[in-house]
Amino acid sequence: MFVLQLLLIRLLTRYFIELIGRASADEAFAKIALGLFFSATFILPAAGAVLKRFHFHGRTRRRTQTPAPLDDGLAGCLFHPVIYFVVSLCLSLSAGVILCEQVFGEDFATRAPIFLSLLFGVLTLSIAQTILVYRYFTPPEKTTPGAFRRDPRSELLGDVCIYLNMILFQILWGVLTSFPAAGVSGFEDFAGRLFVLGFFALLLYFPPRIFYLADDIHRPAAWGTILLANAPTLLRVLFGFDISFIR
């Protein structure tokens, strides 16, 4: 995890920043790629939740676990549906704006029917996505879903969707925390950095990991893995100590 964060994610983050620069220079392909990126962060978690739901609850029944792993205080704070909805709304709006610019032109916001349709569509889809993701933690009423959803391959496909979504969010997390940071000047400076980093983590780091942490949120090993994977970011942002050698 440490090596992946230090090497691969930093490299992907650099490429993504370059893509943003090319899109800002009105390169059509870069804008479309950026729109598809945000669209993927919107579609993948809902698809993964639908594909894995039956298998997840089958395992919880066999292990006699509670089917509502997000009901306790810590999980309820980190993975509150309102936070997830806000993130979903921002990502879907970003994708919609970028793709509408390519289809209808940069002045599409001045055309009321198109702009209002975008806003209504984004709001509706964000609500639907949040419902689909959080239904994952509710036992399905039908005990015998379709043949494909009972097939182990559907869970594998769902795992792929969830993992790819986590990588895409990790790139956004890398962009957001890639700003240069000087050495910490005192306790107030450190506390301010910690607060900002924690706020950003609630929006970008924890939401795509909702499926992984639902069962493991109280396991010290899970939090140890998170700290290890984010050690480069924590050291640089909180203390100004950059150990990365990829520029």
Protein Blocks (a to p, Z undefined) as FASTA:
>chain_A
ZZmmmmmmmmmmmmmmmmmmmmmnopaklmmmmmmmmmmmmmmmmmmmmmmmmmmmmmmm
mnopafblklpmklmmmmgfklmmmmmmmmmmmmmmmmmmmmnojklmmmmklmmmmmmm
mmmmmmmmmmmmmmmmpccfblbdcfklmpmklmmmmmmmmmmmmmmmmmmmmmmmmpcc
dddfbjklmmmmmmmmmmmmmmmmmmmmmmmmmmmmmgmklmmmmmmmmmmmmmmmmnop
afbfbZZ
